[in-house]
């Protein structure tokens, strides 16, 4: 007979893929499913869905969740891109948090799969994160980054207000901070604030405990700081170092380049991909998403698994 120890029937493999654009056949959905991806990480633009107060347009986002759901994959949403009427910056604090709470309430209700006020087909969003790399704190030099870095208490306040709304409308959904860069800190000339996570967690703890609002700590990993984070394993101590020991870890963006100009190759990229996933599993990281499918957009150059946007040209 087969005897299993610590068997968990709810276990979902941690492998995922970032698909920030479309989530469909042309974007490689079936290829990623066949490769073993169980998660799709995609973005939800508030500006695109609610360009004006009271105006709603879900047409561009519905297919993302519907297609992932039909493929049997789970969905992690990165919420971002505030509309100008709601905030001065696309990825920073909003003018009135209640506007954000109202939007998230509508979005969770639409994608909680309960059959009431759902998107067609009742697809589910399984996890929610808020603003990519929110530890950035230099909107002048780096306007495309998050703008919460110098305001961690406001970020904690935002999480403390949206989390109860998500839990009420979808108790199964999980919540994490937006994936942190946690690298290239301001004292080194970069945009990121070193103590952002510590101060965010302290502010949440002042409201009770972190676990009321977050189910995981999310961070990004690219091996660009060999001395600080030689592998994913070292950076995975981020929760322990910042006062969130015990919370699961997610990596909604990780990647490596294939360019010979950067000292790599297709073979090197393939080897590093395998190493990163194995080290992540050994570090008990519960979700890891490779960035990205294609080499076809800003920030994706040479990181993709296919050349250009051609699914007939896979890398090694």
N, C-alpha and C positions, 0 to 999 in steps of 0.2 A: 504493500500500500504506500501511497505518497503522503508523507507527513510534512506539513509546512509550518515554519515558525514565524510568528509575527505577521501572518497573512492579513492583508488589508484589502477587502474587495472594492473599496472606493479609490484605490490607488490609481493615479493617472501618471503615466510617464512624463518626465519633465521636458521632453524635447519640443521645441517650438520654432517658429519662423516669424520674423517681422515682415508684415505686408502693409506698409503705411499708405499705399495707394489703393488700387482695386484689390478685391479678394475674389478672384474668379479664375477660370481656366487659363486665360491669357496671362494672368499674373503668376501662374505656376502652382495653383492650389492643388491640383491632382498630383503633380510631381512631388510636392512637399508632403502630401499625405502618404504617397507611396514610399517616400524616404523615411517615414516614421515620425513625422511631426504630429503631435497631438494638440498643440496650441497654435493659434494665430494671434499675433499681437498687431493691432491696427489702431488707427487714430480716429477720434471723433472730434470734428471741428464744430465748436459751438457757433462760430460765425456762419458756417455754411448752413446749419440747420435753423438758426434763428437770426438771420441777418438784421432784422429789426424787431423791436419789442412787440410781441404778439403775432409775429409772422413765423410760421413753422413750415419746414420743408425737409422731410425725412428721406426723400427719394434717393439721394446719393448714398446714404448710410445703410438703409434697409438691406440692400443686396449683400453687403459685406457680412452681416450676421447670418442672413439666410443661406448664403453659399457655404460659409464655414460650418453652419449647423447641418446642412445637407451632406457635407463631407464627413460628418462625425467628429469634427474638431471643436475644441473649446476656444472661447474668445476672451482675450484680455484687451480691454479698451484703454488707450491712453487719451484721456480727455485733455483738450488744449484749445488754443486759438479763440480767445475771447472776442466777441464782436465789439466794434468801436463804441457802440452805445452803452456797453456794460463795463468797460475798463479802459484805462489809458494805454496798456500794453497787451499784446495778444497772449502772453504767457506769464502774467503777473497778477497781483491783487486786483480784485474787482471793486468797482465803486460801491456797490450795494450787494453784500453777500447773499441777500434774500433772492436776488435775480438768479444767482448761480444755483441756489438750493431749489428754486422752482424748476429750473431747467433739468437738473439732475433727477428730481422727482419724476418728471415726465419721461425722461430717457429710461430710467430704471423700470418704470411701469410698462413702457413699450417693449422692453427686452428682458422681462423676467419670465416669460414662457408660461404664464399662468392662465392664458386664454382670455384675459380681460384687458381690453384696450391695448392689445399686443400688435406688433407689426404682423403683416400677413405671414401665416405659417407658424406663428408663436416661437420664433428663434430666441435663444438666450445669450446674454452677455454674462460670462461666468466670473469675471474679475474686473475691477475698476482701479485705475491709477490716475493721478492728477498732475499734469504738466511735466514735460520731459526736463530732466536735469534742473530741478527747481533750486538747487544750491548755487546756481549762477547769480551773480550780483553786480553785473556791469552792463546795464542795458544800452549804454552809449557805445561802447566798443564792440559789444556782442549782442546786437538787438534780436538775433534769431534764437538766443538761449532763453532759459527761464529767468524770471526777474524777481524771485522771492529770496535770494540769497542773504540779503541784509535784513530780511524781515521774517525770520523763522517763526516768531510768535504769531504773526498774521497767517502764515501757512498752517500752523497748528490750529488756529481758530477756524480756518476754512475747513480743514479735515473734520474738526469736531462738529461742524454744522452739517456737512454733507453725509457723514458716516451714518448717523441715525436714520436719515431718509432712505439710504440704501438698505439698511438692515430691516427697516419696516416694510419696504415694498418687495424685497427679495432676500429673505434670511439665508438663502444658500450662496449668495454672491459674496465674493471676497474682495477686500480693499487693501491697497498698498499705496505708499507714497509714489510719486513719479520717480522713475529710475534716476538715481544720483550719479553725477560724474565722479564726485569724491576723488578728484585728482586735479593737477594743474591749478593750485590754489593761488589766491590773490597775492600773497606775499612772494610768489614765484613769477608774477607777471600775468597770471591767468585770471579768469573771471569767477572761479569757484571759491565758496566760503567754507573753510575747513570745519568750523564748529556748527554748521547749519543743522545737521542731523541731531547732534547732541541737544541743541537748544530747542529744536522742534519736539523731540521726545520729552524733554523736561516740561515743556508747556503742556503737552498732552497728559503727562503724569499728574500735573497740577489739577487736571480736570477729573482725576480718578485713577485711571491706568491706561497705558498705551493700547492694550488689547481691546478696549471698548471701541477704539476707532480704527485700528490697523490690524490686519491679519498676517501681514508680511512686511519685510523691509526690502525695497527694490533698489538695485544699483546697476550701472552699466559697466562692462569690462571690455577694454581693448588693451592689448599688451604694449602700451606706449611708454610706461614708466617701469623699466626693467628692474631698477634698484628698489623702488617702493613696492610694486606689485609684480614680482617676477612671474607669477602664475595666478590663475583665478582663485586658487586655494588661499593665498595670503589675503586677498581683498575680501574673501568671504568672512573674515573676522570682523567686518564692519559693524555688525549688530552688537557683538560683545564689547567692542571698543567704545560704542556710543550709548550704552545703557539699554539695549533692547535684546539682551540675551534671552533665548527661548522662542523668539518669533522666527518663523520660517524665512528663508531668503529666496528672492526672485531676481533673475537677471533678464529683463525684457529686451535688452540689447547686448549682444556680444559679437565680436567679429575679428577677422584677421585678413590682411591683404594678400594678393597674389603677385604684386608687381615686382619684377626683377630690380627695378630702380630703387625699391625700398628693401632690397636684400631678401626677397621672397621668391616664390614660384608657385605654380599650381600644386605641385607635390607638397611643398612646404605648407601651403594653406590647408590642404586636405589633412595633413598630419596634425597641425595645430587644432583644427576643428575637432578631431577625435580626442586629442588630449584635453581640450577645454571641457568637452562634455563629460569625459570620464572623471576629471578632477572635480567638476561641479557635482557630479553624483556622489563622489567620495566625501565631499563637503556638505552633503545633504541639502543641496540647493534644489528646491521643489519645482522651479520653472526656469528654463533657459531658452532664449530665442535667438537664433542666428540672424545677424543683420548683414546682408539681405539676400533676396533671390537673385537680383540682377545688378550688373554694373551700369546703372543707367540714370543716376541722379546725383545731386549734391550730397556729398558724404558717403556715397556708396561705391565710389570708384575703386575697383579691384577687390572689393569685399564680397561681391556677389558669388553665387554658386554657378551662374551661367554667364557667358560672355554677352555683352550688350543686353538686348532684351530678346534673346533668341533661345527658346527652350530646346532647340535641336543642337545647341553648342554647350553642353555641360562641361564644367571644369573637372579635373581629376577627383 
